[in-house]
Amino acid sequence: MRNDHSALGVATTLRPVSPVTCIRPHAAARAARFFSQKFPGKVLYAVKANPSPELIQVLWENGVNHFDVASIAEVRRVRAMLPDATLCYMHPVKPAEAIAEAYHEHGVRTFSLDCLEELEKIMEATGHATDLTLCVRLRVSSGHSKLSLASKFGVSAEEAPALLLATRQVADSLGVCFHVGSQSMSPQAYADALAIAKTAIVQAGVTVDVVDVGGGFPSIYPGMVPPPLEAYFETIKAQFEELPISYSAELWCEPGRALSAEYSSVVVRVEKRSGDVLFINDGSYGSLFDAAHVNWRFPVRLLRETPSQTKTAEFSFYGPTCDDMDFMKGPFELPADVRPGDYIEIGMLGAYGAALRTDFNGFRSDKTQEVLDAPMFTAYGSDAEDEAQLALNFAKTAE
Ligand SMILES: *Cc1c(COP(=O)(O)O)cnc(C)c1O
């Protein structure tokens, strides 16, 4: 393995001045194969988690052929790369112009909605198309999740039956969808949401063709170790089979985080130490928005050629901008002797990390380096097939 083909190698041989994103296509490929082989239905990648073209290509090549897009820019981006992909426009509040462009120019046939006005807008913008799959977004609880998605979108239980009925009149294919919140720590979240869907379907008395359980599938972070993903899939399958829907109805899911978290990490440099606070060169305006604003605890490790022998201590981070808010409380566990000039790898930043970077204060860094070492945590185990893939990737990049 060439030295710069691991995060440690990136730090010790390149000694980068700006943060470097280490990408791991092998880890994203493994996640995509896991979902496409084990989820008992169709898998849509939620592009907002990480819209990197390299990642989208890896997912595509490993069995994920459907994409949940939420803006016209995401529609254009994925369509330009993948003419044969199925795109589903799952934002319940869309500009009419975006709907029209998606339908007429990019072949999008699936849209979500959570009110009558949006239904009318979709019908008008598509010229009253008769080939639409329309998914009614239901409001469900985010009670089992680390990041709520419960208050902004979704029709209430009271209003759902009428909206389902109205949508059934014009849809070629009728769906229900929801989002249980991101990083859902229990399969029960999906069982609860599917119970809400069941009530709405029974009350409306409509035939439903698609049940989309959304995103929320968890990854592993310090202090957040969820049950295995198989347990989620089993619960969803069992509850799906209890629904009063046609035998040919389809089950869909829209993972963002779970398909992308392990794809990348960031190698940062310590510029200053002040007690138990480290000034590092990436922060809340870079890849660490969630660490700063929702106190997300990403895994960290010190990258030294000769590993430190000191025991660990807890640290907080300041980012590089001049803003006090550019602060990541953590705690992040690192050897107690960490010092300026040291490099740190911050892991599991493939989801909602790179995607949230800004140019603020001139500190944006888009430098990336493909590496072959393992992600800091994995929800996907390892098997012989992965070893083989790793070897293959290595052979390719070593050329
Ligand atoms: C954000 C989002 C997703 C992805 O959620 P994750 O928690 O990252 O899996 C899926 N569907 C919709 C509609 C979303 O808004």
The ligand as an SDF file (V2000), in Angstrom:
LIG
                    3D

 15 15  0  0  0  0  0  0  0  0999 V2000
  -32.8080   13.8240    4.3250 C   0  0  0  0  0  0  0  0  0  0  0  0
  -33.7930   12.9100    3.7240 C   0  0  0  0  0  0  0  0  0  0  0  0
  -33.4790   11.5440    3.5510 C   0  0  0  0  0  0  0  0  0  0  0  0
  -32.1980   10.9200    4.0580 C   0  0  0  0  0  0  0  0  0  0  0  0
  -32.2140   10.8240    5.4380 O   0  0  0  0  0  0  0  0  0  0  0  0
  -31.0490   10.0580    6.2390 P   0  0  0  0  0  0  0  0  0  0  0  0
  -31.4230   10.2410    7.6480 O   0  0  0  0  0  0  0  0  0  0  0  0
  -29.7800   10.6900    5.8650 O   0  0  0  0  0  0  0  0  0  0  0  0
  -31.1100    8.6220    5.8250 O   0  0  0  0  0  0  0  0  0  0  0  0
  -34.4110   10.7360    2.9280 C   0  0  0  0  0  0  0  0  0  0  0  0
  -35.5980   11.2300    2.4890 N   0  0  0  0  0  0  0  0  0  0  0  0
  -35.9420   12.5280    2.6390 C   0  0  0  0  0  0  0  0  0  0  0  0
  -37.2540   12.9860    2.1220 C   0  0  0  0  0  0  0  0  0  0  0  0
  -35.0520   13.4040    3.2710 C   0  0  0  0  0  0  0  0  0  0  0  0
  -35.3960   14.6840    3.4420 O   0  0  0  0  0  0  0  0  0  0  0  0
  1  2  1  0
  2  3  1  0
  2 14  2  0
  3  4  1  0
  3 10  2  0
  4  5  1  0
  5  6  1  0
  6  7  2  0
  6  8  1  0
  6  9  1  0
 10 11  1  0
 11 12  2  0
 12 13  1  0
 12 14  1  0
 14 15  1  0
M  END
$$$$
